[in-house]
Every structure is written in C-alpha cells, then in structure tokens.
Amino acid sequence: MELSANAKINLTLDILRRREDGYHDLQMVMQSVTLADALTLTPAQGEEGCAASNLHFLPTGGKNLTQMAAAAFRAAAGTGGEVDVSIQKHIPVCAGLAGGSADAAAVLRAMNALTGAGLSLARLAEIGARVGSDVPFCVLGGAALAEGRGERLTPLPCLPFCHIVICKPPFSVSTPQLFSRVNVRKIVRRPDTAGVIAALNAGDLTGVARRMYNVFEDVLDRRRYGEIASIKAALIDCGALGASMSGSGPSVFGLFPRLEDAQAAQERLLGSYRDVFLCAPAEKNV
C-alpha cells in the first residue's frame, strides 16, 4: 500500500501548567498541510519488520516510529503481520512539523485498511497516543484544538484556502531543553487561542493570522530567536498575513492569500536556506 503522511503546523501553542507527572498541559491549534512524506508498506521480508528511508541516519528497526506504530496496532487490534515500511522523506526531521508522527499515523491508517480491522479514526488516535503525543492529531488530520499532552482533540474547521510557506533553518531545537526553560507563571505573551478558533469557525484567514503565536519563541536562546525573528520578518515583508514558529521549532511558516507573494517569499528564503516549502492546508483524513 502506498500513502501520504502530511506534516502539521501550529497555529497556536500555549503552555498552561506543569503537571505532577513532569509533563506540561498544552493548548494548541494545529493544522495539517500538503507537505508530506510518501510511504510504501509491504509484508516483512524477515521475521521482524524494518523501516528504510532516503535519510541514512533514521533508525530502521523497532525504534523507528513507523515500526512502533505497527506494533501498537497489532497489540490493540489483535491482527496484522509484520510490515516493512519504505519512507521517502520530504518533511524535514526535528523541525516542529511532526514528520515522524505523521509517518506513524499513516502506518496506523494503512494497517487498519490492510487488515480490514475497521477501527474508527478515533480508536486509531487512541492507539497512536501510545506512540507519540502528535500521532493522534496526525491520524485525524485537518484542524483541531489539542489539549493535555496533545492527545485530547477537538476537531475544528480547516484554515480557509491559502498558500503556506514553511522555512526550516539549519539547526535543531531540543524539545526537552525548551520545556526546561519554561516558567509558566512568567509567560507574558500568549496566543489568542479562543480568537483563532472563532476565526476558523468564521472562515476568517486574516483573523487567524493576526492571532497566531507560539510561546516557545520566548524561550529560545538569543541567536536562534534572532534567526526565527528574521525569517518571520521576511515572510511578513513578502505579504504574509501572519507568521509563527511551529511546534518546538525551528520551522517558521507564513500564511499568504496570494500565490505570487508566497512564491516570492519562497524564492527569497531559498537564497539563504535549503529547506523552504510552498504548500497549502490539508483536509482531515477519512
């Protein structure tokens, strides 16, 4: 079976509190986009499934999220054999775009179809939560309010059609390090989550764009914050209605109503960065 695995962007990311278990309660509005990896699933050639991709540094065995997802599906559904997964990566890794989670979610959907298990997307999302916090959203796709660690999802209307430019600068950001720097009581600037949800319900692209924010931007070190701010400024200068960092970064995206402006932004950023993508909102999975 061949299928696509869509990336996601965070229209908002807010941290509400630190929990007794050491994790944080989050509140995020997420939207899937048409930037996607391409996966092919085949029956395993050996006793255990493996994963292969065009990126040599990704794990190939049980530590690959696709194989973790396959194992979680077999355990929950009581059906399905070992599978080999071939991944053509287009979503940058360690980028705040949920590339690995998207691949894992795609495997859950594929195995559900291949085995005829007939599990609902909601049940697949529950299984996905055992693999990673972003996997449940990637199972459902579209747009949603994500709460808790990201596993509690409330579907939302998708972004009105627009053009999205995503730029990943050439460094990674440690998610645990960012969380360790967060003092919830000292967060001053927060996204207008309720306003973004209202704008989505009204089909108001400008209203969404003007209210986007990611609280992780305020805990980046000075050098990386400067580069994130520079990319955001370039996107706005080219006509983006708004720009923000996605997830724990470092990818930055801008929302454009005009294709010409989005193409100009992509061309401008490609002068300085390798990973710059032009895509659009993606609808929810069915």
C-alpha positions as CSV (number, residue, x, y, z in Angstrom):
1,M,0.0,0.0,0.0
2,E,1.2,3.5,-0.9
3,L,0.0,6.5,1.0
4,S,1.0,10.0,2.1
5,A,1.8,11.4,5.6
6,N,1.0,15.0,6.0
7,A,3.0,17.5,8.1
8,K,1.4,19.8,10.6
9,I,1.8,23.4,11.7
10,N,0.9,25.0,15.0
11,L,-1.4,28.0,14.5
12,T,-1.1,28.4,18.3
13,L,1.0,26.8,21.0
14,D,0.4,27.7,24.7
15,I,1.7,26.0,27.9
16,L,-0.9,26.2,30.6
17,R,0.7,24.4,33.6
18,R,3.3,21.9,34.7
19,R,1.7,18.6,35.8
20,E,2.7,16.4,38.7
21,D,3.9,13.7,36.3
22,G,6.5,16.2,35.0
23,Y,4.7,16.8,31.7
24,H,3.0,20.1,30.8
25,D,-0.6,20.7,29.9
26,L,-0.7,22.3,26.4
27,Q,-3.3,24.1,24.4
28,M,-2.6,24.1,20.7
29,V,-4.5,24.8,17.4
30,M,-2.9,22.5,14.8
31,Q,-3.5,22.3,11.0
32,S,-2.2,19.6,8.7
33,V,-0.6,20.8,5.4
34,T,0.1,19.3,2.0
35,L,3.8,18.9,2.6
36,A,4.0,15.2,3.0
37,D,6.2,12.1,3.1
38,A,5.4,9.1,0.8
39,L,5.2,5.7,2.4
40,T,5.0,2.2,1.0
41,L,4.0,-0.8,3.2
42,T,4.8,-4.4,2.2
43,P,4.8,-7.7,4.0
44,A,8.0,-8.0,6.0
45,Q,10.8,-10.0,4.3
46,G,12.3,-11.1,7.6
47,E,10.9,-12.2,10.9
48,E,10.6,-8.6,12.0
49,G,9.6,-5.5,10.1
50,C,12.0,-2.8,9.3
51,A,11.9,0.8,8.1
52,A,14.0,2.2,5.3
53,S,14.2,5.8,4.1
54,N,16.2,8.2,1.9
55,L,17.8,9.6,5.1
56,H,20.6,7.2,6.3
57,F,20.6,8.4,9.9
58,L,17.0,7.4,10.7
59,P,16.5,4.2,12.8
60,T,15.5,1.2,10.8
61,G,14.2,-1.2,13.4
62,G,11.9,-1.2,16.4
63,K,12.9,2.4,17.4
64,N,11.5,3.8,14.2
65,L,8.1,5.4,14.9
66,T,6.5,3.5,12.0
67,Q,7.5,0.2,13.5
68,M,6.4,1.3,16.9
69,A,3.0,2.2,15.4
70,A,2.8,-1.2,13.6
71,A,3.5,-3.0,16.9
72,A,0.9,-0.8,18.8
73,F,-1.7,-1.6,16.1
74,R,-1.1,-5.4,16.3
75,A,-1.3,-5.3,20.1
76,A,-4.5,-3.3,20.1
77,A,-6.3,-4.9,17.2
78,G,-5.1,-8.4,17.6
79,T,-4.5,-8.7,13.9
80,G,-1.9,-7.8,11.3
81,G,1.5,-9.2,10.4
82,E,5.0,-7.6,10.4
83,V,5.5,-5.0,7.7
84,D,8.4,-3.3,6.0
85,V,7.9,0.4,5.6
86,S,9.7,2.4,2.9
87,I,9.7,6.2,3.6
88,Q,10.5,8.9,1.1
89,K,11.1,11.8,3.4
90,H,10.0,15.3,2.3
91,I,9.2,16.7,5.7
92,P,12.3,17.8,7.5
93,V,13.2,16.0,10.6
94,C,13.5,17.6,14.1
95,A,11.6,20.6,12.6
96,G,8.5,21.0,14.7
97,L,6.4,19.7,11.8
98,A,5.6,16.2,13.2
99,G,7.2,14.3,10.4
100,G,7.9,11.2,12.4
101,S,4.4,11.3,14.0
102,A,2.8,11.7,10.6
103,D,4.6,8.6,9.3
104,A,3.5,6.6,12.4
105,A,-0.1,7.8,11.9
106,A,0.0,6.8,8.2
107,V,1.1,3.3,9.2
108,L,-1.9,3.0,11.6
109,R,-4.3,4.0,8.9
110,A,-2.7,1.7,6.4
111,M,-2.7,-1.4,8.7
112,N,-6.3,-0.7,9.6
113,A,-7.2,-0.8,5.9
114,L,-4.9,-3.7,5.0
115,T,-6.2,-6.0,7.8
116,G,-9.9,-4.9,7.4
117,A,-10.0,-4.3,11.2
118,G,-12.4,-1.5,10.7
119,L,-11.3,0.6,13.6
120,S,-12.5,4.2,13.7
121,L,-10.1,7.1,13.4
122,A,-10.9,7.9,17.0
123,R,-9.7,4.4,18.1
124,L,-6.6,4.7,15.9
125,A,-5.9,8.0,17.5
126,E,-6.1,6.4,20.9
127,I,-3.6,3.7,19.8
128,G,-1.4,6.5,18.3
129,A,-1.2,8.2,21.7
130,R,1.0,5.3,22.9
131,V,3.5,6.1,20.2
132,G,3.8,9.9,20.4
133,S,1.9,13.0,21.5
134,D,1.4,14.3,18.0
135,V,0.4,11.0,16.5
136,P,-3.4,11.3,17.4
137,F,-3.7,14.6,15.6
138,C,-1.8,13.2,12.6
139,V,-4.3,10.3,12.5
140,L,-7.2,12.6,12.2
141,G,-5.6,15.5,10.2
142,G,-7.4,18.7,9.2
143,A,-7.5,21.2,12.0
144,A,-8.1,20.6,15.7
145,L,-7.6,22.0,19.2
146,A,-5.2,19.8,21.0
147,E,-5.0,19.7,24.8
148,G,-3.3,17.7,27.5
149,R,-0.1,16.4,26.0
150,G,-1.7,16.8,22.6
151,E,-3.9,13.7,22.8
152,R,-7.2,15.4,23.6
153,L,-8.5,16.6,20.3
154,T,-11.5,18.8,19.3
155,P,-12.0,19.0,15.5
156,L,-12.1,22.5,14.0
157,P,-12.9,23.9,10.6
158,C,-9.7,23.9,8.4
159,L,-7.9,27.1,7.5
160,P,-9.6,28.8,4.6
161,F,-7.6,28.0,1.5
162,C,-4.3,29.9,1.4
163,H,-0.7,29.4,0.5
164,I,1.7,28.4,3.2
165,V,5.5,28.9,3.1
166,I,7.5,26.9,5.5
167,C,11.2,27.6,6.2
168,K,13.4,25.4,8.4
169,P,16.7,27.0,9.4
170,P,19.7,24.6,9.5
171,F,19.7,23.8,13.2
172,S,17.6,21.7,15.6
173,V,16.0,22.7,18.8
174,S,15.8,20.3,21.8
175,T,12.2,20.0,23.0
176,P,13.2,18.9,26.5
177,Q,15.6,21.8,26.7
178,L,12.8,24.3,25.7
179,F,10.4,22.8,28.3
180,S,13.1,23.0,31.0
181,R,13.4,26.8,30.3
182,V,9.7,27.4,30.6
183,N,8.4,29.1,33.7
184,V,4.6,29.0,33.2
185,R,4.0,31.8,35.7
186,K,6.3,34.1,33.9
187,I,4.9,33.7,30.4
188,V,3.8,37.2,29.4
189,R,2.8,36.8,25.7
190,R,0.3,34.1,24.8
191,P,-1.6,33.2,21.7
192,D,-5.2,34.2,21.4
193,T,-6.4,30.6,21.2
194,A,-10.1,31.4,21.5
195,G,-9.8,34.1,18.9
196,V,-8.1,31.7,16.5
197,I,-10.8,29.2,17.0
198,A,-13.5,31.9,16.4
199,A,-11.7,33.0,13.2
200,L,-11.6,29.4,11.9
201,N,-15.3,29.0,12.6
202,A,-15.9,32.2,10.7
203,G,-13.6,31.3,7.8
204,D,-11.5,34.4,8.5
205,L,-7.9,33.8,7.4
206,T,-6.8,37.3,8.4
207,G,-8.3,36.8,11.8
208,V,-6.4,33.6,12.3
209,A,-3.1,35.0,11.0
210,R,-3.2,38.0,13.3
211,R,-3.7,35.9,16.4
212,M,-1.1,33.2,15.9
213,Y,1.7,32.8,18.4
214,N,4.0,30.1,19.9
215,V,5.2,30.6,23.5
216,F,8.3,28.6,22.8
217,E,9.6,31.5,20.8
218,D,10.2,33.4,24.0
219,V,12.5,30.7,25.5
220,L,14.8,30.3,22.5
221,D,18.4,31.4,23.0
222,R,19.3,34.8,21.6
223,R,21.0,33.6,18.4
224,R,18.2,31.2,17.4
225,Y,15.5,33.7,18.4
226,G,17.1,36.2,16.1
227,E,17.1,33.9,13.2
228,I,13.5,32.9,13.8
229,A,12.5,36.6,14.0
230,S,14.4,37.3,10.8
231,I,12.5,34.6,8.9
232,K,9.2,35.8,10.2
233,A,10.0,39.3,9.2
234,A,11.0,38.2,5.7
235,L,7.6,36.3,5.3
236,I,5.7,39.4,6.5
237,D,7.7,41.6,4.2
238,C,6.7,39.5,1.2
239,G,3.0,39.7,2.0
240,A,2.2,37.0,4.7
241,L,-0.8,37.9,6.8
242,G,1.0,36.4,9.8
243,A,4.0,34.2,10.6
244,S,4.9,31.9,13.6
245,M,7.1,29.1,14.7
246,S,5.7,25.6,14.5
247,G,5.9,23.2,17.5
248,S,9.2,23.3,19.3
249,G,10.8,24.7,16.1
250,P,12.8,25.7,14.4
251,S,10.5,25.7,11.3
252,V,8.7,29.0,10.7
253,F,5.6,29.4,8.4
254,G,3.7,32.3,6.9
255,L,0.1,32.4,5.6
256,F,-0.4,34.1,2.2
257,P,-3.6,34.9,0.4
258,R,-1.8,35.4,-2.9
259,L,0.2,32.8,-4.7
260,E,2.5,35.3,-6.3
261,D,3.5,36.6,-2.8
262,A,4.1,33.1,-1.5
263,Q,6.3,32.2,-4.5
264,A,8.3,35.4,-4.0
265,A,8.8,34.6,-0.3
266,Q,9.9,31.1,-1.1
267,E,12.4,32.4,-3.7
268,R,13.7,35.0,-1.3
269,L,14.2,32.5,1.5
270,L,15.8,29.9,-0.8
271,G,18.6,32.4,-1.2
272,S,19.6,31.7,2.4
273,Y,18.0,28.4,3.3
274,R,17.8,24.9,1.8
275,D,14.5,23.7,3.3
276,V,11.8,26.1,2.1
277,F,8.4,24.7,1.0
278,L,5.3,26.0,-0.6
279,C,2.2,24.1,0.4
280,A,-1.5,24.6,1.4
281,P,-3.9,23.4,4.2
282,A,-4.8,19.8,4.1
283,E,-8.3,18.4,4.9
284,K,-9.0,15.9,7.6
285,N,-8.5,12.2,7.0
286,V,-11.5,10.0,6.3
